[in-house]
Amino acid sequence: MMIDIQNALTVGNCTNAITLSTQLYQSTYTNNDVRMLYASAQACNMGIQLYTLIQNIGQANLGSPDDIFKTLVKLFPSKAATDSNLQSSWYAIDALQSILNPGAVVAPENLTYAGSNNPGSIKYQDRTDDANTYLVFLSMATVGTSLNRYGYGPADDPATLGYNKVLALPWTSQALVQADATYAACSLASGMYNMFDSIQAVGNIVSSSLGAALSGVTNLLKAGMDLQGIADCMAIYGVGATTQCNAGIARLRFRGACVEQGPSAAAAGGVIKVINAGWL
């Protein structure tokens, strides 16, 4: 079946690749090779062509938060009524987080989907280099597709608008994040932190120009999101909740964290505030 999946991916039959890889991925026969094929099938559904994407990112202007968000909107188009790109990015990240180094022992607080056939880790150190490399681009896809979905009205054309934001993202508090039945808010915040982590993980194994561009993304955004997330969390849980709030931010690498715990949802609201402020 794995050969059939690879053949489907080669000819661009993404639907067949997803159907076949899902059967293996959800079975007891899953392994790291299956998880990578499943993630690749989801990326295929999004129209991601990795080498072209790497070239485009390396040539993009990433000099400010606004430039970063506009670039991601441009590279990862999505319309809620016509595609499943956002959901594919979520499923791909789930799979990539479960591609663990041989012998990796995942601490309970870092585990995702415990008890499933594909348990994963929110710590990039537990995962393989291949998984972290792919995560750079799939987490970017989560961010870009999310901004396309929720930063524009149904009739808006991002390209015509210069990829400028039209609608402010609405989930700017713990209450609003937890009331989001689509889970888009937490998944967007999770995508940001997975992007930062995977960039850090692969910075030394990609080309110098791409590595410099990617490192600039992290340097421009992560510190601000950490500060705002901690501030929003402590505003609810008190100034003595530093440890709890830091743990909430760490857990945000899992897209289900905001359902698990309030501090993660509060921190996610802070991340959304920073995106709204940085994307003009």
C-alpha positions as CSV (number, residue, x, y, z in Angstrom):
1,M,0.0,0.0,0.0
2,M,2.9,2.4,0.7
3,I,4.0,2.0,-2.9
4,D,0.5,2.9,-4.0
5,I,0.6,6.0,-1.8
6,Q,3.9,7.1,-3.2
7,N,2.6,6.5,-6.8
8,A,-0.5,8.6,-6.0
9,L,1.7,11.4,-4.7
10,T,4.0,11.2,-7.7
11,V,1.1,11.8,-10.1
12,G,-0.6,14.4,-7.9
13,N,-3.6,12.2,-7.0
14,C,-3.9,13.8,-3.6
15,T,-7.4,12.4,-2.8
16,N,-6.2,8.8,-3.3
17,A,-3.0,9.5,-1.4
18,I,-5.0,10.7,1.6
19,T,-7.5,7.8,1.4
20,L,-4.8,5.2,1.4
21,S,-2.4,6.8,3.9
22,T,-5.3,7.5,6.3
23,Q,-6.0,3.7,6.4
24,L,-2.4,3.0,7.4
25,Y,-2.0,6.0,9.7
26,Q,-5.0,5.1,11.8
27,S,-4.0,1.4,12.0
28,T,-1.7,-0.5,14.3
29,Y,0.7,-0.8,11.3
30,T,1.6,2.9,11.4
31,N,5.2,4.0,11.7
32,N,7.4,7.0,11.0
33,D,7.4,6.2,7.2
34,V,3.6,6.0,7.2
35,R,3.3,9.3,9.2
36,M,5.5,11.1,6.7
37,L,3.5,9.8,3.8
38,Y,0.3,10.9,5.5
39,A,1.7,14.4,6.1
40,S,2.8,14.5,2.5
41,A,-0.6,13.6,1.3
42,Q,-2.1,16.4,3.3
43,A,0.5,18.8,1.9
44,C,-0.4,17.5,-1.6
45,N,-4.0,18.5,-0.9
46,M,-2.8,22.0,-0.1
47,G,-0.9,22.2,-3.4
48,I,2.4,22.6,-1.6
49,Q,5.4,22.0,-3.9
50,L,8.3,22.0,-1.5
51,Y,11.2,23.1,-3.7
52,T,9.2,26.0,-5.2
53,L,8.1,27.0,-1.7
54,I,11.6,27.0,-0.4
55,Q,12.7,29.3,-3.3
56,N,9.8,31.6,-2.7
57,I,10.5,32.0,1.0
58,G,14.2,32.5,0.4
59,Q,13.4,35.4,-2.0
60,A,10.6,36.9,0.1
61,N,10.9,40.2,2.0
62,L,10.6,39.1,5.7
63,G,12.0,42.3,7.2
64,S,9.0,43.1,9.5
65,P,6.1,41.3,11.1
66,D,3.8,42.8,8.5
67,D,6.0,41.5,5.7
68,I,6.0,38.0,7.3
69,F,2.3,37.8,7.5
70,K,1.7,39.2,4.0
71,T,4.1,36.6,2.6
72,L,2.4,33.7,4.4
73,V,-1.0,35.0,3.1
74,K,0.4,35.1,-0.4
75,L,2.0,31.7,-0.3
76,F,-0.8,29.8,1.3
77,P,-4.2,30.9,-0.2
78,S,-7.4,29.4,1.2
79,K,-11.1,30.0,1.1
80,A,-13.3,28.3,3.7
81,A,-16.1,27.6,1.2
82,T,-13.9,26.0,-1.5
83,D,-11.0,24.0,0.1
84,S,-9.8,22.0,3.0
85,N,-6.3,23.5,3.1
86,L,-6.5,24.6,6.7
87,Q,-7.6,21.3,8.0
88,S,-4.9,19.5,6.0
89,S,-2.3,21.7,7.6
90,W,-3.6,20.7,11.1
91,Y,-3.5,17.0,10.3
92,A,-0.1,17.2,8.7
93,I,1.3,18.8,11.8
94,D,-0.3,16.2,14.0
95,A,1.5,13.5,12.0
96,L,4.9,15.3,11.9
97,Q,4.8,15.8,15.7
98,S,4.5,12.0,16.0
99,I,7.7,11.2,14.0
100,L,9.9,10.7,16.9
101,N,13.6,9.9,17.2
102,P,14.2,6.2,17.8
103,G,14.2,5.6,21.5
104,A,12.8,9.0,22.4
105,V,11.1,9.1,25.8
106,V,8.5,11.8,25.8
107,A,7.7,13.4,29.1
108,P,4.0,13.3,30.0
109,E,3.6,17.1,29.8
110,N,5.0,17.0,26.3
111,L,2.9,14.1,24.9
112,T,0.2,14.5,22.3
113,Y,-2.5,12.0,21.5
114,A,-1.5,9.7,24.3
115,G,-2.9,6.2,23.9
116,S,-3.4,6.6,20.1
117,N,-1.4,4.8,17.4
118,N,0.4,8.1,16.7
119,P,1.5,9.7,20.0
120,G,3.7,12.7,19.5
121,S,5.7,15.3,21.3
122,I,5.5,19.1,21.4
123,K,9.3,19.2,21.9
124,Y,11.3,19.5,18.7
125,Q,14.2,17.7,20.3
126,D,12.1,14.5,20.5
127,R,11.5,14.5,16.7
128,T,13.6,13.7,13.7
129,D,15.3,16.3,11.6
130,D,13.1,15.4,8.6
131,A,10.0,15.9,10.6
132,N,11.1,19.3,11.9
133,T,12.2,20.4,8.5
134,Y,8.8,19.6,7.0
135,L,7.2,21.3,10.1
136,V,8.7,24.6,9.1
137,F,6.6,24.8,6.0
138,L,3.4,23.1,7.3
139,S,3.3,25.4,10.3
140,M,3.7,28.3,7.9
141,A,0.8,26.9,6.0
142,T,-1.4,26.8,9.1
143,V,-0.6,30.5,9.7
144,G,-1.1,31.5,6.1
145,T,-4.3,29.6,5.5
146,S,-5.7,30.8,8.8
147,L,-5.1,34.5,7.9
148,N,-6.7,34.0,4.5
149,R,-9.7,32.4,6.1
150,Y,-10.3,34.8,8.9
151,G,-8.6,38.1,7.9
152,Y,-10.9,38.7,4.9
153,G,-14.6,38.7,4.0
154,P,-16.0,36.2,1.5
155,A,-15.8,38.7,-1.4
156,D,-12.3,40.0,-0.6
157,D,-9.4,39.2,-2.9
158,P,-6.2,39.2,-0.8
159,A,-4.0,39.8,-3.9
160,T,-5.9,42.8,-5.1
161,L,-5.7,44.2,-1.5
162,G,-2.0,43.8,-1.4
163,Y,-2.4,41.1,1.2
164,N,-3.3,43.7,3.7
165,K,-5.5,42.6,6.6
166,V,-9.2,43.5,6.2
167,L,-10.7,41.9,9.3
168,A,-9.1,41.8,12.8
169,L,-8.9,38.3,14.1
170,P,-11.6,38.0,16.8
171,W,-10.0,35.7,19.4
172,T,-8.2,38.1,21.7
173,S,-9.0,36.7,25.1
174,Q,-9.2,33.3,26.9
175,A,-13.0,33.4,26.8
176,L,-13.1,34.1,23.0
177,V,-10.5,31.4,22.3
178,Q,-12.4,28.8,24.3
179,A,-15.7,29.8,22.7
180,D,-14.2,29.2,19.2
181,A,-16.0,26.0,18.2
182,T,-13.8,25.7,15.0
183,Y,-10.6,25.5,17.1
184,A,-9.0,27.9,14.5
185,A,-7.7,30.3,17.2
186,C,-5.7,27.7,19.2
187,S,-4.5,26.1,16.0
188,L,-3.2,29.4,14.7
189,A,-1.3,30.1,17.9
190,S,0.0,26.6,17.8
191,G,1.1,27.0,14.2
192,M,3.1,30.1,15.2
193,Y,5.0,28.3,18.0
194,N,5.6,25.2,15.9
195,M,7.0,27.5,13.2
196,F,9.4,29.1,15.7
197,D,10.5,25.7,17.1
198,S,11.0,24.0,13.8
199,I,13.0,26.9,12.5
200,Q,15.2,26.7,15.5
201,A,15.6,23.0,15.0
202,V,16.7,23.1,11.4
203,G,18.6,26.4,11.3
204,N,21.9,24.7,11.0
205,I,20.9,22.2,8.3
206,V,19.4,24.5,5.7
207,S,21.1,26.9,3.3
208,S,22.6,30.0,4.9
209,S,20.3,32.4,3.0
210,L,17.1,30.4,3.9
211,G,18.3,29.9,7.4
212,A,18.9,33.6,7.9
213,A,15.5,34.5,6.5
214,L,13.8,31.9,8.7
215,S,15.7,33.0,11.8
216,G,14.6,36.6,11.2
217,V,11.0,35.4,11.4
218,T,11.5,34.0,14.9
219,N,13.5,37.0,16.1
220,L,10.8,39.4,15.0
221,L,7.8,37.6,16.4
222,K,8.5,35.1,19.2
223,A,9.6,37.4,22.0
224,G,6.5,39.7,21.5
225,M,4.2,36.7,21.5
226,D,5.8,35.3,24.7
227,L,5.5,38.6,26.5
228,Q,1.9,39.2,25.5
229,G,0.9,35.6,26.2
230,I,2.4,35.7,29.7
231,A,0.8,39.1,30.4
232,D,-2.7,38.0,29.3
233,C,-2.3,34.7,31.3
234,M,-1.2,36.5,34.4
235,A,-4.0,39.0,34.1
236,I,-6.4,36.1,34.7
237,Y,-4.4,33.8,37.0
238,G,-2.4,36.3,39.0
239,V,1.2,37.6,39.2
240,G,2.2,34.4,41.0
241,A,1.2,32.2,38.1
242,T,4.4,32.6,36.1
243,T,5.2,28.9,36.1
244,Q,1.6,28.0,35.2
245,C,1.5,30.5,32.4
246,N,4.9,29.5,31.0
247,A,3.7,25.9,30.9
248,G,0.6,27.1,29.1
249,I,2.6,28.7,26.4
250,A,4.8,25.6,26.1
251,R,1.7,23.4,25.7
252,L,0.4,25.7,22.9
253,R,2.6,23.6,20.5
254,F,-0.4,21.1,20.7
255,R,-3.4,22.5,18.8
256,G,-5.8,21.0,21.4
257,A,-4.1,22.8,24.3
258,C,-6.7,25.5,24.7
259,V,-9.3,22.8,25.4
260,E,-7.0,21.2,27.9
261,Q,-6.2,24.2,30.0
262,G,-7.1,27.9,30.6
263,P,-3.5,29.2,30.6
264,S,-2.9,28.0,27.1
265,A,-6.1,29.6,25.9
266,A,-5.2,32.9,27.6
267,A,-1.8,32.8,26.0
268,A,-3.3,32.1,22.6
269,G,-5.4,35.2,23.0
270,G,-2.2,37.1,23.5
271,V,-0.7,35.6,20.3
272,I,-3.7,36.7,18.3
273,K,-3.3,40.3,19.7
274,V,0.3,40.3,18.4
275,I,-0.8,39.1,15.0
276,N,-3.5,41.7,14.8
277,A,-0.9,44.4,15.7
278,G,1.8,43.2,13.3
279,W,-0.3,42.4,10.3
280,L,-1.4,45.7,8.8
